[in-house]
Amino acid sequence: MKKLKIFLYIIFINIVILSCSSNNDESKYKAIEQSSRELYQIAMIDLDQKNYEEASLKFKEIIYKYPLSNEGVQSEIMLGFIEYLRLNYEEAIYKFNRIIKIYPSHKNIDYVYYMRAVSYFEQISGENFDGQNNIEAKKNFQELLNRFPESEYAKDSRQKLIFINENIAAKDMEVAIFYLNQKEYLAALGRYNKVIEKYPKSKFIPEALYRLVEIYIILGMKEEAEKAASVIVYNYPKSVWYEESYNLINEEYYKKNKVTLRKKISNLFKKNEPTE
């Protein structure tokens, strides 16, 4: 009987120990379960210190343990951001596309659209480089503005769009001058008109208009040359292309006994000459 009591006592003790152990494990699990924010903060410290590998591992751990939590989704965003920081733009774009597809209503989804656009933008290296990045960056910044016009990233997106449009216009101007030098006047005309119509605020507009005057004169299209010159007169009187147009019209176009028309154009220029 005494042995039985001892045996039962041992069993009881084991049960208590197991129970306490189980409770401790459960308690630890709950503590871990509640620490996603803390783990995220630690990962962000690694990121701030440029420990990208350590930060990536922690973000991946958060995603594995808490895939549907806010920290889990935010960790996926930060993994894309790390690829961007590493200049792995294609991988960053891939990750941002995936997030947009899976979490289209996430509270920070405008940031994802912005970073996707910036990933294309960072690959633009001037007008002589790949034009596809210009096009993709423009499309993505415009999509951000269309979807989130009040986003905190909207202002910067608009500024970057101005740069992109100038870059694209510069490429078209470069192609147009090539056509002009090759005496492919209609092709050049098309490019200059494209710049004027699509990028009316571009710094290249006065030159594009001047080139129209130049081409129209070569082609003998008198009225068209006069109209293009008039636009420069009225809208860009302080531009260097104002004087160039004035000289071109008077020296090349109206020198062949077109006295009346020459005076008409000269008066138009004088009327709109900038005052000191």
C-alpha positions in Angstrom: 0.0 0.0 0.0 2.8 2.3 0.9 4.5 1.4 -2.4 1.3 2.3 -4.3 1.1 5.7 -2.6 4.7 6.4 -3.5 4.0 5.3 -7.1 0.9 7.5 -7.4 2.8 10.4 -5.8 5.6 10.0 -8.4 2.9 10.0 -11.2 1.3 13.1 -9.8 4.6 14.9 -9.6 5.4 14.0 -13.2 2.0 15.2 -14.3 2.5 18.5 -12.5 6.0 18.8 -14.1 4.6 18.0 -17.5 1.7 20.4 -17.0 4.0 23.2 -15.9 6.3 22.4 -18.8 3.4 22.5 -21.2 2.1 25.8 -19.7 5.6 27.2 -20.0 5.9 26.2 -23.6 2.4 27.6 -24.3 3.4 30.8 -22.5 6.6 31.0 -24.6 4.6 30.4 -27.8 2.2 33.2 -26.9 5.1 35.5 -26.1 6.6 34.7 -29.5 3.2 35.1 -31.2 2.9 38.6 -29.7 6.4 39.7 -30.7 5.9 40.2 -34.5 6.1 43.9 -34.0 9.2 43.6 -31.9 10.9 41.3 -34.4 10.0 43.7 -37.2 11.6 46.6 -35.2 14.7 44.6 -34.8 14.8 43.8 -38.5 14.4 47.6 -39.2 17.4 48.3 -37.0 19.4 45.9 -39.1 18.2 47.6 -42.2 19.1 51.0 -40.9 22.5 49.8 -40.2 22.8 48.4 -43.7 22.9 44.8 -42.5 20.8 43.7 -45.4 21.4 40.0 -45.1 20.4 39.9 -41.4 17.4 42.2 -42.0 16.3 39.9 -44.9 16.4 36.8 -42.7 14.3 38.5 -40.0 11.8 39.8 -42.5 11.5 36.3 -43.9 11.0 34.8 -40.4 8.2 37.3 -39.8 6.5 36.3 -43.1 6.9 32.6 -42.2 5.4 32.9 -38.7 2.9 35.7 -39.3 2.0 35.7 -43.0 -1.3 37.5 -42.7 -0.2 40.0 -40.1 0.5 43.7 -40.9 4.1 43.0 -40.1 4.1 40.0 -42.4 2.9 42.0 -45.4 5.1 45.0 -44.5 8.1 42.5 -44.3 7.4 41.5 -47.9 7.5 45.2 -48.9 10.8 45.6 -47.1 12.3 42.6 -48.9 11.5 44.4 -52.2 13.0 47.6 -50.8 16.2 45.7 -49.9 16.5 44.4 -53.4 16.1 48.0 -54.6 18.9 49.2 -52.2 21.1 46.4 -53.6 20.4 47.8 -57.1 18.7 44.5 -58.0 15.9 46.4 -59.8 14.4 43.5 -61.7 14.0 41.4 -58.6 12.6 44.4 -56.7 10.0 45.0 -59.4 9.1 41.3 -59.3 8.5 41.5 -55.6 6.5 44.7 -55.8 4.3 43.3 -58.6 3.6 40.3 -56.4 2.6 42.4 -53.5 0.3 44.6 -55.6 -1.4 41.4 -57.0 -1.8 39.7 -53.6 -2.5 42.7 -51.3 -4.2 45.3 -53.5 -5.9 46.9 -50.5 -3.0 47.1 -48.1 -2.7 50.4 -46.3 0.7 51.1 -47.7 0.1 49.8 -51.2 0.7 53.3 -52.7 4.3 53.1 -51.4 4.6 49.8 -53.4 3.3 51.4 -56.6 5.8 54.3 -56.0 8.8 52.0 -55.4 8.0 50.0 -58.5 8.0 53.2 -60.5 11.2 54.3 -58.8 12.9 51.0 -59.7 12.3 51.7 -63.3 13.3 55.4 -62.9 16.6 54.5 -61.3 17.5 52.6 -64.5 17.2 55.8 -66.7 20.7 57.0 -67.4 20.1 59.8 -69.8 18.5 60.3 -73.2 21.1 58.1 -75.0 20.2 55.0 -72.9 17.4 52.4 -73.1 14.1 54.2 -73.8 12.0 51.3 -72.4 12.8 52.4 -68.8 11.6 55.9 -69.6 8.3 54.4 -70.8 7.8 52.0 -67.9 8.7 54.6 -65.3 6.3 57.1 -66.8 3.5 54.5 -67.0 4.0 53.4 -63.4 4.2 56.9 -61.9 1.1 57.9 -63.9 -0.7 54.8 -62.5 0.2 55.8 -59.0 -1.2 59.3 -59.6 -4.3 58.0 -61.1 -5.0 55.6 -58.2 -3.7 57.7 -55.3 -3.8 61.4 -56.3 -3.5 62.4 -52.6 -0.7 60.0 -51.8 2.3 61.4 -50.0 4.4 60.2 -52.9 2.3 62.1 -55.5 4.4 65.3 -55.5 7.6 63.5 -56.0 6.0 61.4 -58.7 4.9 64.5 -60.6 8.4 65.9 -60.4 9.9 62.7 -61.7 7.4 62.7 -64.5 8.6 66.1 -65.6 12.1 64.7 -65.9 11.0 61.6 -67.7 9.0 63.6 -70.3 12.1 65.8 -70.8 14.1 62.7 -71.3 11.7 61.2 -73.8 11.4 64.6 -75.6 15.2 64.8 -75.8 15.3 61.3 -77.4 12.8 62.4 -80.0 14.7 65.6 -80.7 17.9 63.5 -81.2 16.1 61.2 -83.7 14.5 64.2 -85.5 17.9 66.0 -86.0 19.3 62.7 -87.4 16.4 62.6 -89.9 16.9 66.3 -90.7 20.6 65.8 -91.4 19.8 62.8 -93.6 17.3 65.1 -95.5 14.4 62.8 -94.5 12.3 65.9 -93.9 8.9 64.3 -93.5 10.2 61.9 -90.8 11.9 64.8 -89.0 8.7 66.8 -89.3 6.8 64.0 -87.6 9.2 63.8 -84.7 9.2 67.5 -84.1 5.4 67.6 -84.2 5.3 64.7 -81.7 7.4 66.7 -79.2 5.2 69.8 -79.6 2.0 67.9 -79.2 2.9 65.4 -76.5 5.2 67.6 -74.4 3.9 71.2 -74.7 5.7 72.3 -71.5 9.1 70.9 -72.6 12.1 73.1 -72.8 12.6 71.8 -76.3 9.5 73.4 -77.7 11.1 76.6 -79.1 13.8 74.6 -80.9 11.2 72.1 -82.3 9.2 75.1 -83.6 12.3 76.6 -85.2 13.0 73.3 -86.9 9.5 73.3 -88.3 10.2 76.7 -89.8 13.4 75.4 -91.2 11.8 72.3 -92.8 8.8 74.1 -94.1 11.1 76.6 -95.8 13.1 73.8 -97.5 9.8 72.2 -98.6 8.4 75.4 -99.9 5.5 75.4 -97.5 5.3 79.2 -97.0 2.2 79.5 -94.9 3.2 76.7 -92.5 6.6 78.3 -92.0 4.9 81.6 -91.2 2.6 80.0 -88.7 5.4 78.1 -86.9 7.4 81.3 -86.7 4.5 83.2 -85.3 4.1 80.8 -82.4 7.7 81.4 -81.5 7.2 85.2 -81.7 4.2 85.2 -79.4 5.2 82.5 -76.9 8.9 82.5 -76.8 10.1 86.1 -77.5 13.2 85.7 -75.2 14.3 82.4 -76.6 17.4 82.1 -78.7 15.2 80.5 -81.3 13.3 83.7 -81.7 16.3 85.4 -83.3 17.2 82.3 -85.3 13.7 82.1 -86.7 13.7 85.9 -87.5 17.0 85.5 -89.4 15.9 82.4 -91.2 12.7 83.8 -92.5 14.2 87.1 -93.7 17.4 85.7 -95.1 16.2 82.5 -96.7 12.4 82.5 -97.3 11.4 86.1 -98.1 14.4 87.2 -100.0 12.9 86.3 -103.4 10.9 89.4 -104.1 8.3 88.7 -101.4 8.6 92.3 -100.1 5.0 92.6 -98.9 5.0 89.3 -97.0 8.5 90.0 -95.7 7.4 93.3 -94.2 4.4 91.6 -92.7 6.6 89.0 -90.9 9.2 91.6 -89.9 6.5 93.8 -88.4 5.2 90.8 -86.5 8.7 90.1 -85.1 9.3 93.8 -84.2 5.9 94.0 -82.5 6.8 91.1 -80.2 10.4 91.9 -79.6 11.1 91.8 -75.9 11.6 95.2 -74.2 14.5 95.9 -71.9 
